[in-house]
Amino acid sequence: MRFVLRLLLVALVALFAVSRADYDDGLLDGDYFAAYVKKGGPQGPLRFGKRRGPSGPLRFGKRSDLLGDQRPPYY
């Protein structure tokens, strides 16, 4: 019973300390996050000024779901 009371007292003290803490609200300014906001622009395949096909692992038919199939590229 004493353990439960001590645990409850510690939890209440911690909750009080967290509620009374003075947090720096400067991080909530819009100017702080303005540099990290992605600029709006055209989306889709014309985003780069020309139509582009798949790149990376989708080239040459390599897909991540076929990684379990470890056959050599020649038959």
Buried (B, 14 or more C-beta within 10 A) or exposed (E): EEEEEEEEEEEEEEEEEEEEEEEEEEEEEEEEEEEEEEEEEEEEEEEEEEEEEEEEEEEEEEEEEEEEEEEEEEE
